[in-house]
Amino acid sequence: MNTSQKPVEFGKIVETIPNGPGAAAILAAGIGCAAIGVLAFASELSPGLRGLLNFYNPVGPLSGKTTVTIIVWLVAWYGLSRIWQRETVNMRAVNVAALVLLGIGFLLTFPPFWYLFV
């Protein structure tokens, strides 16, 4: 698979389309997945953090975990999209990083994994 950008012709002008904004969205999604995993794991280990994340009593700390995760995801997406706005980045590296972050988030949301540390 060739990871280089192919030129797109519009009339006689040859232009390269940057993939940075798309890469920013993919990596930000991975960051958001890792964030919810870290918050879920940390709130199980720390009763103080669990109480701090309780934004709405009927829902409990889940309300804070998801709210903070959405904020982290949006800030990561905005920041990365501004940095990579006109860039062509290595999509293979971005995809691998996003999958690793997804795996971390997935692992840290499992109670059997928490019990190894509690």
C-alpha distances in whole Angstrom, upper triangle without the diagonal:
4,6,9,12,13,16,18,22,25,27,27,26,22,21,18,18,18,16,19,21,18,17,21,21,19,20,24,24,23,26,28,27,28,31,33,32,34,37,37,37,39,42,43,43,45,48,49,45,45,49,47,44,47,47,48,51,50,46,47,44,41,42,42,38,37,38,37,34,33,35,32,29,31,31,28,26,29,29,25,25,27,26,22,24,23,20,16,15,12,11,10,13,15,14,15,18,19,18,21,23,23,24,27,28,28,30,32,34,35,39,38,36,39,42,40,41,45
4,6,8,9,13,16,19,22,25,24,23,19,18,15,15,15,14,17,19,17,16,20,21,19,20,24,24,23,26,28,28,29,32,33,33,35,37,38,39,40,43,44,45,46,49,49,46,46,49,47,45,47,47,49,51,51,47,48,45,42,43,42,39,37,39,37,34,34,35,32,29,30,31,27,26,28,27,24,23,26,24,20,22,20,17,13,13,11,11,10,13,15,15,16,19,20,20,22,24,25,26,28,30,30,32,34,35,37,41,41,38,41,44,42,43,46
4,7,9,13,15,19,22,25,24,22,18,17,13,13,12,11,13,16,14,13,16,18,16,17,20,21,20,23,25,25,26,29,31,31,32,34,36,36,38,40,41,42,44,46,46,43,43,46,44,42,44,44,46,49,48,45,45,42,40,40,39,36,34,35,34,31,30,31,29,26,27,27,24,22,24,24,20,20,22,20,17,18,17,14,10,9,7,7,8,10,12,12,14,16,17,18,20,22,22,24,26,27,28,30,32,33,35,39,39,36,39,42,40,41,44
4,6,10,13,16,19,22,21,19,15,13,10,11,11,10,13,16,15,14,17,19,18,19,22,23,23,25,27,28,29,31,33,33,34,37,38,39,40,42,44,45,46,49,48,45,46,48,46,44,47,46,48,51,51,47,47,44,42,42,41,38,37,37,36,33,32,33,30,27,28,28,25,23,24,24,20,20,21,20,16,17,15,12,9,9,8,9,11,13,14,15,17,19,20,21,23,24,25,27,29,30,31,33,35,36,38,42,42,40,42,45,44,44,47
4,6,9,13,15,18,18,16,12,10,7,7,8,8,11,14,13,13,17,18,18,19,22,23,23,25,27,28,29,31,33,34,35,37,39,40,41,43,45,46,47,49,49,45,46,49,46,44,46,45,47,50,50,46,47,44,42,42,41,38,36,37,35,33,31,32,30,27,27,27,24,22,23,23,19,18,20,19,15,15,13,11,8,10,10,10,13,15,15,16,19,20,21,22,24,25,26,28,30,31,32,34,36,37,39,43,44,41,43,46,45,45,48
4,6,10,13,16,15,13,10,9,7,8,10,11,15,17,16,16,20,21,20,22,25,26,26,28,30,31,32,34,36,37,38,40,42,43,44,46,48,49,50,53,52,48,49,52,49,47,49,48,50,53,53,49,50,47,44,44,44,41,39,39,38,35,34,35,33,30,30,30,28,25,26,26,23,21,23,22,18,18,15,14,11,13,14,14,16,18,19,19,22,23,24,25,28,29,29,31,33,34,35,37,39,40,42,46,46,44,46,49,48,49,51
4,6,10,12,12,10,6,6,5,7,10,12,16,17,17,18,21,22,23,24,27,28,29,30,32,33,35,36,38,39,41,43,44,45,46,48,50,51,52,55,54,50,51,53,51,48,51,49,51,54,54,51,51,49,46,46,45,43,41,41,40,37,35,36,34,31,31,31,29,26,27,27,24,22,23,22,19,18,15,14,12,15,16,17,19,21,21,22,25,26,26,28,31,31,32,34,36,37,38,40,42,42,45,48,49,47,49,52,51,52,54
4,7,10,10,9,6,6,6,7,11,13,16,17,17,19,22,22,23,25,27,28,29,31,33,34,35,37,39,40,41,43,45,46,47,49,51,52,53,55,55,51,51,53,51,48,51,49,51,54,53,50,51,49,46,45,45,43,40,40,40,37,35,36,35,31,30,31,29,26,27,27,24,22,23,23,20,18,16,16,14,17,19,18,21,23,23,23,26,28,27,29,32,32,33,35,37,37,38,41,42,43,45,49,50,48,50,53,52,53,55
4,6,7,6,5,6,9,10,14,17,20,21,21,23,25,26,26,29,30,31,33,35,36,37,39,40,42,44,45,46,48,50,51,52,54,56,56,58,58,54,55,57,54,51,54,52,53,57,56,53,54,52,49,48,48,46,43,43,43,40,38,39,38,35,33,34,32,29,29,30,27,25,26,26,23,21,18,19,17,21,22,22,25,27,26,27,30,32,31,33,36,36,36,39,41,41,42,45,46,46,49,53,54,52,53,57,56,56,59
4,6,6,6,8,11,12,15,18,21,21,21,24,26,26,27,30,31,32,34,36,37,38,40,41,43,45,46,47,49,51,52,53,55,57,57,59,58,54,55,57,54,51,54,52,53,56,56,53,54,52,49,48,48,46,44,43,43,41,38,38,38,35,33,34,33,29,29,30,28,25,26,26,23,21,18,20,19,23,24,24,27,29,28,29,32,33,33,35,37,38,38,40,42,42,43,46,47,47,50,54,55,53,55,58,58,58,60
4,6,8,10,14,15,19,21,24,25,25,27,29,30,31,33,35,36,38,39,40,42,44,45,47,48,50,51,53,54,55,57,59,60,61,63,62,58,59,61,58,55,57,55,57,60,59,57,58,56,53,52,52,50,47,47,47,44,42,42,42,38,37,38,36,33,33,34,31,28,29,30,27,24,22,23,22,26,28,28,31,33,32,33,36,37,36,38,41,41,41,44,46,46,47,50,51,51,54,57,59,57,58,62,61,61,64
4,6,10,13,15,19,22,25,26,26,28,30,31,32,34,36,37,39,40,42,43,45,46,48,49,51,52,54,55,56,58,60,61,62,64,63,59,60,62,59,56,59,57,58,62,62,58,60,58,55,54,53,51,49,48,48,46,43,43,43,40,38,39,37,34,34,34,32,29,29,30,27,25,21,23,22,26,27,28,31,33,32,33,36,37,37,39,42,42,42,45,47,47,48,51,52,52,55,59,60,58,59,63,62,62,65
4,6,10,12,16,19,21,22,23,25,27,28,29,31,33,34,36,37,38,40,42,43,45,46,47,49,51,52,53,55,57,58,59,61,60,56,57,59,56,53,56,54,56,59,59,56,57,55,52,51,50,48,46,45,45,43,40,40,39,37,35,35,34,31,30,31,28,26,26,26,23,21,18,19,19,22,24,25,28,30,29,31,34,34,34,36,39,39,40,42,44,44,45,48,49,50,52,56,57,55,56,60,59,59,62
4,7,10,13,16,19,20,21,22,24,26,27,28,30,32,33,34,36,38,39,40,42,44,45,46,48,50,50,52,54,55,56,58,57,54,55,57,54,51,54,52,54,57,57,54,55,53,50,49,48,46,44,44,43,40,38,38,37,34,33,33,32,29,29,29,26,24,24,24,21,19,16,17,16,19,21,22,25,26,26,27,30,31,31,33,36,36,37,39,41,41,42,45,46,47,50,53,54,52,53,57,56,56,59
4,6,9,13,15,16,17,19,21,22,23,25,27,28,30,31,33,34,36,37,39,40,41,43,45,46,47,49,51,52,52,55,54,50,51,53,50,48,50,49,50,54,54,50,51,49,46,45,45,43,40,40,39,37,35,35,34,31,30,30,28,25,25,25,23,20,20,20,17,15,12,13,12,16,18,19,22,24,23,24,27,28,28,30,33,33,33,36,38,38,39,42,43,44,46,50,51,49,50,54,53,53,55
4,6,9,12,14,14,16,18,19,20,22,23,25,26,28,29,31,32,34,36,37,38,40,42,43,44,45,48,49,49,52,51,47,48,50,47,45,47,46,48,51,51,48,49,46,43,43,42,40,38,37,36,34,32,32,31,28,27,27,25,22,22,22,20,17,18,18,14,13,10,10,9,12,15,15,18,20,19,21,24,24,24,27,29,29,30,33,34,34,36,38,39,40,43,47,48,45,47,50,49,49,52
4,6,9,10,11,13,15,16,17,19,20,22,23,25,26,28,29,31,33,34,35,37,38,40,41,42,45,46,46,48,48,44,45,47,44,42,44,43,44,48,48,44,45,43,40,39,38,36,34,34,33,31,29,29,28,25,24,24,22,19,19,20,17,14,16,16,12,11,8,9,8,11,14,13,17,18,17,18,22,22,22,24,27,27,27,30,32,31,33,36,37,37,40,44,45,43,44,47,47,47,49
4,6,8,9,10,11,13,14,16,17,19,20,21,23,25,26,27,30,31,32,33,35,37,37,39,41,42,43,45,44,41,42,44,41,39,41,40,42,45,45,42,42,40,37,37,36,34,31,31,30,28,26,26,24,22,21,21,19,16,16,16,13,11,13,12,9,8,6,5,5,8,11,11,15,16,14,16,19,19,19,22,24,24,24,27,29,29,30,33,34,35,37,41,42,40,41,45,44,44,46
4,6,6,6,9,10,11,12,14,16,17,18,20,22,23,24,26,28,29,30,32,33,34,36,38,39,40,42,42,38,39,41,39,36,39,37,39,42,42,39,39,37,34,34,33,31,29,29,28,25,23,24,22,19,19,19,17,14,15,15,12,10,12,12,8,8,8,7,5,6,9,8,12,13,11,12,16,16,15,18,20,20,21,24,25,25,27,29,30,31,34,37,39,36,37,41,41,40,43
4,5,5,6,9,10,10,12,14,15,16,18,20,21,22,24,26,26,28,30,31,32,34,36,37,37,40,39,35,36,38,36,33,36,35,37,40,40,37,37,35,32,32,30,28,26,26,25,22,21,21,19,16,16,16,13,11,12,12,8,7,9,8,5,6,6,5,5,6,9,9,12,12,10,12,15,15,14,17,19,19,20,23,24,23,26,28,29,30,32,36,37,35,36,39,39,38,41
4,5,5,6,9,10,10,13,15,15,16,19,20,21,23,25,25,27,29,30,31,32,35,36,36,38,37,34,35,36,34,31,34,32,34,38,38,34,35,32,30,29,28,26,24,24,23,20,18,18,17,14,13,14,12,9,9,10,8,5,8,9,6,6,8,8,9,10,12,11,15,15,12,13,17,16,14,18,20,19,19,23,23,23,25,28,28,28,32,35,37,34,35,39,39,38,40
4,5,5,6,9,10,11,13,14,15,17,19,20,22,23,25,26,28,29,30,32,34,35,36,38,37,34,34,36,34,31,34,32,34,37,37,34,34,32,29,29,28,26,23,24,23,20,18,19,18,14,14,15,13,10,12,13,10,8,12,12,9,9,11,10,10,10,11,9,13,13,10,11,14,14,12,15,18,17,17,20,22,21,23,26,26,27,30,33,35,32,34,37,37,37,39
4,5,5,6,8,10,11,12,14,16,17,18,20,22,23,24,26,27,28,30,32,33,34,36,36,32,33,35,33,30,33,32,34,37,37,34,34,31,29,28,27,25,23,23,22,19,18,19,17,14,14,15,12,9,12,12,8,8,12,11,8,10,11,10,9,7,9,7,10,10,6,8,11,11,10,13,15,14,15,18,19,19,21,23,24,25,28,31,33,30,31,35,35,34,37
4,5,5,6,8,10,10,12,14,15,16,18,20,21,22,24,26,26,28,30,31,32,34,33,29,30,32,30,27,30,29,31,34,35,31,31,29,26,26,25,22,21,20,19,16,15,15,13,11,11,11,8,6,8,8,5,5,9,9,7,9,11,10,11,10,11,10,13,12,8,10,13,12,10,14,15,14,15,18,19,18,20,23,23,24,27,30,32,30,30,34,34,33,35
4,6,5,6,9,10,10,12,14,15,17,19,20,21,23,25,25,27,29,30,31,33,32,29,29,31,29,26,28,27,29,32,32,29,29,27,24,24,23,21,18,18,18,15,13,14,13,9,9,11,9,6,9,10,8,7,11,12,11,11,14,14,14,13,14,12,14,14,10,11,14,12,10,13,15,13,13,17,18,17,19,22,22,22,25,29,31,28,29,33,33,32,34
4,5,5,7,9,10,11,13,14,16,17,19,20,22,23,25,26,28,29,30,32,32,29,29,31,29,26,29,28,30,33,33,29,29,27,24,24,23,21,19,20,19,15,15,16,14,11,12,13,10,9,12,13,10,10,14,14,12,14,16,15,14,12,12,9,11,11,7,7,10,9,7,9,12,11,11,14,15,15,16,19,20,20,23,27,28,26,27,31,31,30,33
4,5,5,6,9,10,11,12,15,16,16,18,20,21,22,24,26,27,28,30,30,26,27,30,28,25,28,27,29,32,32,29,29,26,23,24,22,20,18,19,17,14,14,15,12,9,11,12,8,8,11,11,8,10,13,13,11,14,16,15,14,12,12,10,11,10,6,7,9,7,5,9,10,9,10,13,13,13,15,18,18,19,22,26,27,25,25,29,29,28,31
4,5,5,6,9,10,10,12,14,15,16,18,20,21,22,24,26,26,28,28,24,25,27,25,22,25,24,26,29,29,26,26,23,21,20,19,17,15,15,14,11,10,11,9,6,8,8,5,5,9,9,8,9,12,13,12,14,17,16,16,14,15,13,15,14,10,11,13,10,8,11,12,10,10,14,14,13,15,18,18,18,22,25,27,24,25,29,29,28,30
4,5,5,6,9,10,11,13,14,15,17,19,20,21,23,25,26,27,27,24,24,26,24,21,24,23,25,28,28,24,24,22,19,19,18,15,14,15,14,10,10,12,10,6,9,11,9,8,12,13,11,12,16,16,15,17,20,19,19,16,17,14,15,14,11,11,12,11,7,10,11,9,8,12,12,11,13,16,16,16,19,22,24,22,23,27,27,27,28
4,5,5,6,9,10,11,12,14,16,17,18,20,22,23,24,26,27,23,23,26,24,21,24,24,26,29,29,25,25,22,19,20,19,16,15,16,15,11,12,14,11,8,12,13,10,10,14,14,12,14,17,17,16,19,21,20,19,16,16,14,14,13,10,9,10,8,4,7,8,5,5,9,9,8,10,13,13,14,17,21,22,20,21,24,24,24,26
4,5,5,6,9,10,10,12,14,15,16,18,20,21,22,24,24,20,21,24,22,19,22,22,24,27,27,24,23,20,18,19,17,14,13,14,12,9,10,11,8,6,10,10,7,9,12,12,11,14,16,16,16,18,21,20,20,17,17,16,16,14,11,12,12,9,7,10,10,6,8,11,10,9,12,14,13,14,18,21,23,20,20,24,24,23,25
4,5,5,6,9,10,11,12,14,15,16,19,20,21,23,22,19,19,21,19,17,19,19,21,24,24,20,20,17,15,15,14,11,10,11,9,6,7,9,6,5,8,10,8,9,13,13,13,15,17,18,18,20,23,22,22,20,20,18,19,17,14,14,15,12,10,12,12,8,8,12,11,8,11,14,13,13,16,19,22,20,19,23,24,23,24
4,5,5,6,9,10,11,13,14,16,17,19,20,22,23,19,19,22,20,17,20,20,22,24,24,20,20,17,14,16,15,11,10,13,12,8,10,12,10,8,12,14,12,13,16,17,16,18,21,21,21,23,26,24,24,21,21,19,19,17,15,14,14,12,9,10,10,7,5,8,8,5,7,10,10,10,13,16,18,16,17,21,21,21,22
4,6,5,6,9,10,11,12,14,16,17,18,20,21,17,18,21,19,17,20,21,23,25,25,21,20,17,15,17,15,12,12,14,12,9,11,13,10,10,14,14,12,14,17,17,16,19,21,21,21,23,26,25,25,22,21,19,19,17,15,14,14,11,9,10,9,5,6,8,6,4,8,9,8,9,13,16,17,15,15,19,19,18,20
4,5,5,6,8,10,10,12,14,15,16,18,18,14,15,18,16,13,17,17,20,22,23,19,18,14,13,14,12,9,9,11,8,6,9,10,7,8,12,12,11,13,16,16,16,19,21,21,21,24,27,26,26,23,23,22,22,20,17,17,17,14,12,14,13,9,10,11,9,7,10,12,10,10,14,16,19,16,16,19,20,19,20
4,5,5,6,9,10,10,12,14,15,17,17,14,13,16,15,12,15,15,17,19,19,16,15,12,10,11,10,6,7,10,8,6,9,11,9,10,13,14,14,15,18,19,19,21,23,24,24,26,29,28,29,26,26,24,24,22,19,19,19,16,14,15,14,11,10,12,10,6,9,11,8,8,12,14,17,15,14,18,19,18,19
4,5,5,6,8,10,11,13,14,16,17,14,14,17,17,14,16,18,20,21,21,18,16,13,12,14,13,9,10,13,12,9,13,14,12,13,16,17,16,18,21,21,21,23,26,26,26,28,31,30,30,27,26,24,23,22,20,19,18,16,14,14,12,9,9,9,7,4,6,7,5,5,9,11,13,11,11,15,15,15,16
4,6,5,6,8,10,11,12,15,15,12,12,16,15,13,16,18,20,21,22,19,17,13,13,15,13,9,11,14,11,10,13,14,12,13,17,17,16,18,21,20,21,23,25,25,26,28,31,30,30,27,26,25,25,22,20,20,19,16,15,16,14,11,11,12,8,7,10,10,6,8,11,13,15,12,11,15,15,13,15
4,5,5,6,9,10,10,12,12,9,9,12,11,9,12,14,16,18,19,15,13,10,9,11,9,6,9,11,9,8,12,13,11,13,16,16,16,19,21,21,22,24,26,26,27,29,33,32,32,29,29,27,27,25,23,23,22,19,18,18,17,14,14,15,12,9,12,12,9,9,12,13,16,14,12,15,17,15,15
4,6,5,6,9,10,12,13,10,9,12,13,10,12,15,16,17,17,14,12,9,8,11,10,7,9,12,11,10,14,15,14,15,19,19,19,21,24,24,24,27,29,29,30,32,35,34,34,31,31,29,29,27,24,24,23,21,19,19,17,15,14,14,12,9,10,10,7,6,9,9,13,11,9,13,15,13,13
4,6,5,7,9,11,13,10,10,14,14,12,15,18,19,20,21,17,15,12,12,15,13,10,13,16,14,13,17,18,16,18,21,21,21,23,26,25,26,28,30,30,31,33,36,35,35,32,31,29,29,27,25,24,23,20,19,19,17,15,15,14,11,9,11,9,6,7,8,8,11,9,7,10,11,10,10
4,5,5,6,9,10,7,8,12,12,11,14,16,19,19,21,18,15,11,12,15,12,10,14,15,13,13,17,17,16,18,21,21,20,23,25,25,26,28,30,30,31,33,37,35,36,33,32,31,30,28,26,26,25,22,21,21,19,16,17,17,13,12,14,13,9,10,12,12,14,12,9,12,13,11,11
4,5,5,6,8,5,5,8,9,8,10,13,15,15,17,14,11,8,10,12,10,9,12,14,12,13,17,17,16,19,21,22,22,24,26,26,27,30,31,32,33,35,38,37,38,35,35,33,33,31,29,28,27,25,23,23,22,19,19,19,16,14,15,15,11,11,13,12,15,14,10,13,15,13,12
4,6,7,10,8,7,11,12,11,13,16,18,17,18,16,13,10,11,14,13,11,15,17,16,16,19,21,20,21,24,25,25,27,29,29,30,33,34,34,36,38,41,40,40,37,36,35,34,32,30,29,28,26,24,24,22,20,20,19,16,14,15,14,10,10,11,9,12,11,8,10,12,10,8
4,7,9,8,9,12,13,13,15,18,20,20,21,19,16,13,15,17,16,14,17,19,17,18,22,22,21,23,26,26,25,28,30,30,31,34,35,35,36,39,42,40,40,37,37,35,35,32,31,30,29,26,25,25,23,21,21,20,17,16,17,15,12,12,13,11,13,12,8,10,11,8,7
4,5,5,6,9,10,11,13,16,18,18,20,18,14,12,14,16,14,13,17,18,16,18,21,21,20,23,25,25,25,28,30,29,31,33,35,35,36,38,42,41,41,38,38,37,36,34,32,32,31,28,27,27,25,22,23,22,19,18,20,18,14,15,16,14,17,15,12,13,15,12,10
4,5,5,6,9,10,11,14,16,15,17,16,12,10,13,15,14,14,17,18,17,19,22,22,22,24,27,27,27,30,32,31,33,35,37,37,39,41,44,43,44,41,41,39,39,37,35,35,34,31,30,30,28,25,25,25,22,20,22,21,17,17,18,16,18,18,14,15,17,14,12
4,5,5,6,9,10,13,16,15,18,17,13,11,14,15,13,14,17,17,16,18,21,21,20,23,25,25,26,29,30,30,32,34,35,35,37,39,43,42,43,40,41,39,39,37,35,35,34,31,30,31,29,26,26,26,23,21,23,22,19,19,20,19,21,20,17,18,20,17,15
4,5,5,6,9,11,14,15,17,15,12,9,12,13,10,10,14,14,12,14,17,17,17,20,22,21,22,25,26,26,28,31,32,32,34,36,39,38,39,37,37,36,36,33,31,31,31,27,26,27,25,22,23,23,20,18,20,20,16,16,18,17,20,19,15,18,19,16,15
4,5,5,7,10,12,12,14,12,8,6,9,11,9,9,13,13,13,14,17,18,18,20,22,23,24,26,28,28,29,32,33,34,35,37,40,40,41,38,38,36,37,34,32,32,31,28,27,27,26,23,23,23,20,18,19,19,15,14,16,15,18,18,14,16,19,16,15
4,5,5,9,11,10,13,12,8,7,11,11,9,11,14,14,14,16,19,19,19,22,24,24,25,28,29,29,31,33,34,35,37,39,42,42,43,40,41,39,40,37,35,35,34,31,30,31,29,26,26,26,24,21,23,23,19,18,20,19,22,21,18,20,22,20,18
4,6,8,11,11,15,13,10,8,11,11,8,10,13,12,11,14,17,16,17,20,21,21,22,25,26,26,28,30,31,32,34,36,39,39,40,38,39,37,38,35,33,33,33,30,28,29,28,25,25,26,23,21,23,23,19,19,21,20,24,23,19,22,24,21,20
4,6,9,10,13,10,8,5,7,7,4,6,9,9,9,11,13,13,14,17,18,19,20,23,24,24,26,28,29,30,32,33,37,37,38,36,36,35,35,33,30,30,30,27,25,27,26,22,22,23,21,18,20,20,17,16,19,18,22,21,18,21,23,20,19
4,6,6,9,8,5,4,7,6,6,8,11,10,11,14,15,16,17,20,21,22,23,25,26,27,29,31,32,33,35,36,40,40,41,39,39,37,38,36,33,33,33,30,28,29,28,25,24,26,23,20,22,23,19,17,20,19,23,23,20,22,24,22,21
4,7,9,8,7,7,8,6,5,9,10,9,10,13,14,14,16,19,19,20,22,24,25,26,28,29,31,32,34,35,38,39,40,38,39,37,38,36,33,33,34,31,29,30,29,26,25,27,25,22,23,24,21,19,22,22,26,25,23,25,28,26,24
4,6,6,6,8,9,6,8,11,12,11,13,16,16,17,19,21,21,23,25,26,27,29,31,32,33,35,36,37,41,41,42,40,41,39,40,39,35,35,36,33,30,31,31,28,27,28,27,23,24,26,23,20,23,22,26,26,24,26,29,27,26
4,5,5,8,10,9,10,13,14,14,16,18,19,20,22,24,25,26,28,29,31,32,34,35,37,38,40,40,44,44,45,43,44,42,42,41,38,37,38,35,33,33,33,30,29,30,28,25,25,26,23,21,23,22,25,26,23,25,28,27,25
4,6,9,10,9,12,14,14,15,18,19,20,21,23,24,25,27,29,30,31,33,35,36,37,39,40,41,45,45,46,44,44,42,42,41,38,37,38,36,33,33,33,30,28,29,28,25,25,26,24,21,22,21,25,26,24,25,29,28,26
4,7,6,6,9,11,11,12,14,16,16,18,20,21,22,24,26,27,28,30,32,33,34,36,37,38,41,41,42,40,40,38,38,37,34,33,34,32,29,29,29,26,24,26,24,21,21,23,20,17,19,18,22,23,21,23,26,25,23
4,5,6,8,9,11,12,14,15,17,18,20,21,23,24,25,27,28,30,31,33,34,36,37,38,42,41,42,40,40,38,38,37,34,33,34,31,29,29,29,25,24,25,23,20,21,22,19,16,18,17,21,21,19,20,24,22,20
4,5,5,6,9,10,11,12,14,16,17,18,20,21,22,24,26,27,28,30,32,33,34,35,39,39,39,37,37,35,36,34,31,31,31,28,26,26,25,22,21,22,20,17,18,19,16,14,16,15,19,19,16,19,21,20,18
4,5,5,6,8,10,10,12,14,15,16,18,20,21,22,24,26,27,28,30,31,32,33,37,37,37,35,35,33,33,32,29,28,28,26,23,24,23,20,19,20,18,15,16,17,14,12,14,14,18,18,16,19,21,20,19
4,6,6,6,9,10,11,12,14,15,17,18,20,21,23,24,26,27,29,30,31,32,36,36,37,35,35,33,34,32,29,29,30,27,24,25,25,22,21,22,21,17,18,20,17,15,18,18,22,22,20,22,25,24,23
4,6,5,6,8,10,11,12,14,15,16,18,20,21,22,24,25,27,28,30,31,34,34,35,33,34,32,33,31,28,28,28,26,23,24,24,20,20,22,20,16,18,20,16,15,18,18,22,21,19,22,24,22,22
4,6,5,6,9,10,11,12,14,15,16,18,20,21,22,24,26,27,28,29,33,32,33,31,31,29,30,28,25,25,25,22,20,21,20,17,16,18,16,12,14,16,13,11,15,16,19,18,16,19,21,20,20
4,6,5,6,9,10,10,12,14,15,16,18,20,21,22,24,26,26,27,31,31,31,29,30,28,28,27,24,23,24,22,19,20,20,17,15,18,16,13,14,17,14,12,16,17,21,20,19,22,24,23,23
4,5,5,6,9,10,11,12,14,15,17,18,20,21,23,24,26,26,30,30,31,30,31,29,30,28,25,25,26,23,21,22,22,19,18,21,19,16,18,20,17,16,19,21,24,23,22,25,27,25,25
4,5,5,6,9,10,11,12,14,15,16,18,20,21,22,24,25,29,29,30,28,29,27,28,26,23,24,24,21,19,21,21,17,17,19,17,14,17,19,16,15,19,20,24,22,20,24,25,23,24
4,5,5,6,9,10,10,12,14,15,16,18,20,21,22,23,27,26,27,25,26,24,25,23,20,20,21,18,15,17,17,13,13,16,14,11,14,16,14,13,17,19,22,20,19,23,24,23,23
4,5,5,6,9,10,10,12,14,15,16,18,20,21,21,25,25,26,25,26,24,25,24,20,20,22,19,16,18,19,15,15,18,17,14,16,19,17,16,20,22,25,24,23,26,28,26,27
4,5,5,6,8,10,10,12,14,15,16,18,20,20,24,24,26,24,26,24,26,24,21,22,23,20,18,20,20,17,17,20,19,16,19,21,19,18,22,24,27,25,24,28,29,27,28
4,6,5,6,8,10,10,12,14,15,16,18,19,23,22,24,22,23,22,23,21,18,19,20,17,15,17,17,13,14,17,16,13,17,19,17,17,21,23,26,23,22,26,27,25,26
4,6,5,6,9,10,10,12,14,15,16,17,21,20,21,20,21,19,21,19,15,16,18,15,12,15,16,12,13,16,15,13,16,18,17,17,21,23,26,24,23,27,28,27,28
4,5,5,6,8,10,10,12,14,15,16,19,20,21,20,22,20,22,21,17,18,20,18,15,18,19,16,16,20,19,17,19,22,21,21,24,27,30,28,27,31,31,30,31
4,5,5,6,8,10,11,12,14,15,19,19,21,19,21,20,23,21,17,19,21,18,16,19,20,16,17,21,19,18,21,23,21,22,26,28,31,28,27,31,32,30,31
4,6,5,6,8,10,11,12,13,17,17,18,16,18,17,19,17,14,15,17,14,12,16,16,13,15,18,17,16,19,21,20,21,24,27,29,27,26,30,30,29,30
4,6,5,6,8,10,10,11,15,15,16,15,17,16,18,17,13,15,17,14,12,16,17,14,15,19,19,17,20,23,22,22,26,29,31,29,29,32,33,31,33
4,6,5,6,9,10,10,14,15,17,16,19,18,21,19,16,18,20,18,16,20,21,18,19,23,22,20,23,26,25,25,29,32,34,32,31,35,35,34,36
4,6,5,6,9,10,13,14,16,15,18,17,20,18,15,18,19,17,16,20,20,17,19,22,22,21,24,26,25,26,29,32,34,32,31,35,35,33,35
4,5,5,6,8,11,11,13,11,14,14,16,15,11,14,16,14,13,17,18,16,17,21,20,20,23,25,24,25,29,32,34,31,31,35,34,33,35
4,5,5,5,9,10,12,12,14,14,17,16,13,15,18,16,15,19,20,18,19,23,23,22,25,27,27,27,31,34,36,33,34,37,37,36,38
4,6,5,9,10,13,13,17,17,20,19,16,19,21,19,18,22,23,21,23,26,25,25,28,30,29,30,34,36,39,36,36,40,40,38,40
4,6,8,8,11,11,14,15,18,16,14,17,19,17,17,21,22,20,22,25,25,24,27,29,29,30,34,36,38,35,35,39,39,37,39
4,6,5,8,8,11,12,15,14,12,15,17,16,16,19,21,19,21,24,24,24,27,29,29,30,33,37,38,35,36,40,39,38,40
4,6,9,10,14,14,18,17,15,18,20,19,18,22,23,22,23,27,27,27,29,32,31,32,36,39,41,38,38,42,42,41,43
4,7,10,13,14,18,18,16,19,21,20,20,24,25,24,26,29,29,29,32,34,34,35,38,42,43,41,41,45,44,44,46
4,6,10,11,15,14,13,16,18,18,18,21,23,22,24,27,27,28,30,32,32,34,37,40,41,39,39,43,42,41,44
4,7,9,12,12,11,14,16,16,17,20,21,21,23,25,26,27,29,31,32,33,36,39,40,38,39,42,42,41,44
4,6,9,9,8,11,13,13,14,16,18,18,20,22,23,24,26,28,29,30,33,36,37,34,36,39,38,38,40
4,6,6,6,9,10,11,13,15,16,17,18,20,22,23,24,26,27,29,31,35,35,33,34,38,36,36,39
4,5,5,6,8,10,10,12,14,15,16,18,20,21,22,24,26,27,29,33,33,31,33,36,35,35,38
4,5,5,6,9,10,11,12,14,15,16,18,20,21,22,24,26,28,31,32,29,31,34,33,33,36
4,5,5,6,9,10,11,12,14,15,17,18,20,21,23,25,27,30,30,27,29,32,31,31,34
4,6,5,6,9,10,11,12,14,15,16,18,20,21,23,25,29,29,27,28,31,30,30,33
4,5,5,6,9,10,10,12,14,15,16,18,20,21,23,27,27,25,27,30,29,30,32
4,5,5,6,9,10,10,12,14,15,16,18,20,22,25,26,23,25,28,27,27,30
4,5,5,6,9,10,11,12,14,15,17,19,21,24,25,22,23,27,25,25,28
4,5,5,6,9,10,10,12,14,15,17,19,23,24,21,22,26,25,25,28
4,5,5,6,9,10,10,12,14,15,17,21,21,19,21,24,23,24,27
4,5,5,6,9,10,11,12,14,16,19,20,17,19,22,21,21,24
4,5,5,6,9,10,11,13,15,18,19,16,18,21,20,20,23
4,5,5,6,9,10,11,13,17,18,16,17,21,20,21,23
4,5,5,6,9,10,11,15,15,13,15,18,18,18,21
4,5,5,6,9,11,14,14,11,13,16,15,16,18
4,6,5,6,9,12,14,12,13,16,16,16,18
4,6,6,7,11,12,10,12,15,16,16,18
4,6,6,9,9,7,9,12,12,13,15
4,6,8,9,7,7,11,11,11,13
4,6,9,8,8,11,13,13,14
4,6,5,7,9,11,12,13
4,5,5,6,9,10,10
4,5,5,7,10,10
4,5,6,8,9
4,5,6,6
4,5,5
4,6
4
